[in-house]
Amino acid sequence: MDSYGDTILKGALEKTLANGMPKMFFNHDWDMPVGKWLSAQEDDVGLFVEGELTPNLSKSSDVYAAMKHGTLDGLSIGGYLKKGDYDEKDDGRVIRTWSSLMEVSAVVFPADGKARI
């Protein structure tokens, strides 16, 4: 369960990942991708992604420097859920299907404390 009370069940991302790779952003800023994801798959822990930052892009260089220094170490997903993708509960949602995973961002404060670079 993340800080919003959401729990994403294993397999929830399977269909959307079959449609292609999500974009890579910094802090969910959709103005300019900072890199690209080369692989993304669900495992027993969660979503595992591998990617590379865009060479010679100043924002990517800053992100890289912060990652190397250890000051940027979180990940977060972004996209769209449809009615029927999840069940409401008193303290959040149980997400069975994620309709459209648009992006995975390197973030300063991930909603899920275990979502790490």
C-alpha positions as CSV (number, residue, x, y, z in Angstrom):
1,M,0.0,0.0,0.0
2,D,1.4,3.4,-1.0
3,S,1.0,6.7,0.8
4,Y,-2.3,7.4,-1.1
5,G,-3.7,4.0,0.1
6,D,-3.4,2.4,-3.3
7,T,-2.4,-1.2,-3.7
8,I,-1.5,-2.4,-7.2
9,L,-2.0,-6.1,-7.6
10,K,0.5,-8.3,-9.5
11,G,-0.6,-8.6,-13.1
12,A,-2.4,-5.2,-13.1
13,L,0.2,-3.7,-15.6
14,E,0.4,-6.7,-17.9
15,K,-2.0,-5.5,-20.6
16,T,-0.7,-1.9,-20.7
17,L,3.0,-3.1,-20.9
18,A,2.1,-5.3,-23.9
19,N,1.2,-2.0,-25.7
20,G,4.7,-0.6,-25.5
21,M,7.1,1.1,-23.2
22,P,6.1,3.9,-20.9
23,K,8.0,7.2,-21.2
24,M,10.7,8.3,-18.8
25,F,10.3,11.6,-17.1
26,F,11.6,13.5,-14.0
27,N,9.0,14.2,-11.3
28,H,6.1,13.5,-13.7
29,D,7.1,16.6,-15.8
30,W,5.7,15.6,-19.3
31,D,7.4,18.5,-21.1
32,M,10.5,16.5,-22.1
33,P,11.5,12.9,-21.6
34,V,14.8,12.5,-19.8
35,G,15.5,9.1,-21.2
36,K,13.9,5.9,-22.4
37,W,12.9,2.6,-20.8
38,L,14.5,-0.4,-22.5
39,S,12.5,-3.0,-20.5
40,A,9.6,-3.1,-18.1
41,Q,8.1,-6.2,-16.5
42,E,6.3,-7.1,-13.3
43,D,8.1,-9.4,-11.0
44,D,7.3,-10.7,-7.5
45,V,8.3,-7.4,-6.0
46,G,6.5,-5.0,-8.3
47,L,7.4,-3.2,-11.6
48,F,11.0,-3.6,-12.6
49,V,12.3,-1.2,-15.3
50,E,15.7,-0.7,-17.0
51,G,16.5,2.3,-19.1
52,E,19.0,4.9,-20.1
53,L,19.1,8.6,-19.9
54,T,19.3,10.8,-23.0
55,P,22.9,11.8,-23.8
56,N,23.7,15.5,-24.1
57,L,20.3,16.6,-22.7
58,S,21.0,19.0,-19.8
59,K,18.0,17.9,-17.8
60,S,19.1,14.2,-18.2
61,S,22.6,15.2,-17.0
62,D,21.2,16.8,-13.9
63,V,19.0,13.7,-13.2
64,Y,22.1,11.5,-13.7
65,A,24.2,13.6,-11.3
66,A,21.5,13.5,-8.6
67,M,21.1,9.7,-9.1
68,K,24.9,9.1,-8.8
69,H,25.0,11.3,-5.7
70,G,22.1,9.4,-4.1
71,T,19.9,12.4,-3.7
72,L,17.4,11.2,-6.4
73,D,16.4,7.6,-5.7
74,G,12.7,7.2,-6.1
75,L,10.4,6.0,-8.9
76,S,6.7,6.6,-9.6
77,I,4.3,5.6,-12.2
78,G,1.7,7.8,-14.0
79,G,-1.1,7.1,-16.3
80,Y,-4.9,6.5,-16.4
81,L,-7.3,4.3,-14.6
82,K,-10.8,3.6,-15.8
83,K,-13.9,2.8,-13.7
84,G,-13.8,-0.9,-13.1
85,D,-9.9,-1.0,-13.0
86,Y,-10.0,-0.9,-9.2
87,D,-12.1,-1.4,-6.1
88,E,-12.6,1.4,-3.6
89,K,-11.8,0.7,0.1
90,D,-12.0,2.9,3.1
91,D,-8.4,3.9,3.0
92,G,-7.6,3.8,-0.8
93,R,-8.0,1.5,-3.8
94,V,-7.1,-2.0,-4.8
95,I,-6.0,-1.7,-8.5
96,R,-6.6,-4.9,-10.5
97,T,-5.9,-3.4,-14.0
98,W,-4.0,-0.3,-15.0
99,S,-5.6,0.8,-18.2
100,S,-2.8,3.0,-19.5
101,L,0.6,3.3,-18.0
102,M,1.9,6.4,-19.6
103,E,5.2,7.0,-17.8
104,V,7.6,6.0,-15.1
105,S,9.4,8.9,-13.5
106,A,12.4,9.3,-11.4
107,V,11.1,11.3,-8.4
108,V,12.3,12.8,-5.2
109,F,9.3,11.5,-3.1
110,P,7.7,8.3,-4.4
111,A,4.2,7.4,-3.2
112,D,5.5,3.9,-2.5
113,G,8.5,4.1,-0.2
114,K,9.9,0.8,-1.7
115,A,9.8,2.2,-5.3
116,R,13.5,2.9,-5.7
117,I,16.2,3.3,-8.4
